[in-house]
Amino acid sequence: MVAMEAIASNILKQWNISEKLSINGDLLSRAINELGSGYIESNPYHNVIHATDVMQGSHLFLRNTELIEIA
């Protein structure tokens, strides 16, 4: 789950989410931890690794296309 925390924190910093939503960085980190701990490791597909992959892929897609301006 450490990878999810690191990647999510990095992505959220790039988007300035803490500032935009006026959320304390520590609170955001705890929320990411809680989200990651909700995944069941025994699930072979929908697990914390898959969630991290989808998050990072979505981030790159939004960064590298004009979709964010459209949204």
C-alpha positions in Angstrom: 0.0 0.0 0.0 3.0 2.2 0.3 3.2 2.6 -3.5 -0.4 3.8 -3.5 0.3 6.4 -0.9 3.4 7.7 -2.7 1.8 7.8 -6.1 -1.5 9.3 -4.9 0.4 12.0 -2.9 2.5 12.9 -5.9 -0.5 13.1 -8.2 -2.5 15.2 -5.7 0.4 17.6 -5.3 0.7 18.0 -9.0 -3.0 19.0 -9.2 -2.8 21.2 -6.1 -5.8 19.3 -4.6 -5.0 20.3 -1.0 -5.0 24.0 -1.8 -8.0 23.8 -4.2 -10.2 22.0 -1.7 -8.6 23.6 1.4 -7.8 20.2 2.9 -4.9 19.6 5.2 -2.1 17.4 3.6 -2.1 15.1 6.7 -5.8 14.6 6.5 -5.5 13.8 2.8 -2.8 11.3 3.4 -4.9 9.6 6.1 -7.8 9.4 3.6 -5.6 7.8 1.0 -4.4 5.3 3.6 -8.0 4.5 4.5 -9.0 4.1 0.9 -6.1 1.7 0.2 -6.8 -0.4 3.3 -10.4 -1.0 2.1 -9.1 -3.2 -0.7 -9.2 -7.0 -0.1 -5.8 -8.5 -1.0 -7.4 -11.8 -1.8 -9.2 -10.3 -4.8 -6.9 -11.2 -7.8 -7.9 -8.2 -9.8 -9.7 -5.4 -7.9 -7.0 -4.7 -5.4 -4.8 -1.8 -4.3 -2.3 -2.4 -7.1 -5.1 -2.2 -9.7 -6.5 0.9 -8.0 -3.1 2.6 -8.1 -2.6 1.6 -11.7 -6.0 3.1 -12.7 -5.3 6.3 -10.8 -1.9 6.8 -12.3 -3.2 5.9 -15.8 -6.0 8.4 -15.5 -3.6 11.1 -14.3 -1.4 10.6 -17.3 -4.4 10.6 -19.6 -5.7 13.9 -18.2 -2.2 15.5 -18.2 -1.4 14.4 -21.8 -4.6 15.3 -23.5 -6.9 18.3 -23.8 -9.6 16.4 -21.9 -9.0 18.4 -18.7 -9.7 21.7 -20.4 -12.9 20.2 -21.8 -14.0 18.9 -18.4 
